[in-house]
Amino acid sequence: MRLLNIDNRLHVETAGGYVADVEKVSSGVFAADPQAIYDRWDEFVDWCASSAETLAAEARPRDGHAMIGPPAPRPPQVFAVGLNYDQHAAESGFAKPQQPVIFTKFVSSITGPVSDVTLPDGDVDWEVELVVVMGRGGRNISAANAWRHVAGLTVGQDISERRRQHAGPAPQFSLAKSHEGFSPIGPVVVTPDEFADPDDVELGATINGQQVQHGRTSDLIFPVPVLIEEISRIVALYPGDVIFTGTPQGIGAGRVPPRFLKPGEVLRSYVSGIGELVQTFTADNASLRDGAGAAAARS
């Protein structure tokens, strides 16, 4: 099953890329709000299975002008994982972690799959990631049962401003990674049963057509079930929570010399079997004005 947020309304994607509006097809049994469905996940899955023919019959071609939003626009909690691939840990100058490195991204940074992102002051980096959306919550979820709690998988970018992230006296991971537009996700949520092996999917990213990242989630140090087990040992997970699972090697900060995003560049991020994000980066007009003013003062 593939779920989309089209113009802030929940849709199911059917064969041939057609889409069906869930509220309309269910005659209001399920709300249009894409986030609300995760609170009724088991009921919704059962309804979709029993209504497959109706969904297919009611599906229509997707409007090319419709806005595709984040498939989990207002998650109760957003978790992210650092240093979760061996080679990424190495390029970042860290040893392989012995337990998951967990931080948060704030929900106000979440956007849909195609967006313009204003570059703040600093060094802005890219991190393509597989993102988990929870369908069932709970505490102390075992790794053996973890996939049963997952609604689906989507594509994410953990865009990061490195100066603030590493500035003292203590790191500011969450703020540095939560500027406006720094957490695009989408374009769809795909249920785990759609994958030959949900623990082994390809992901990657390009900038202006040049590949900068490529990997497979089978290389995760802590796979999805382990992350769910570890997080839920400490905090309760809720339906609709989002987990950014970590990025493979190839970030800008790990290059020699470091290379960061610039105005006008286009970042494309993908996970096979799910789809693609497209972020276009623009200059901060305030920074441009400040720079022009400083130059004028010097002249």
Summary of the structure (lengths in Angstrom):
residues: 299
radius of gyration: 19.7
end to end distance: 61.4
largest distance: 72.6
contacts: 1007
relative contact order: 0.19
helix: 30%
strand: 32%
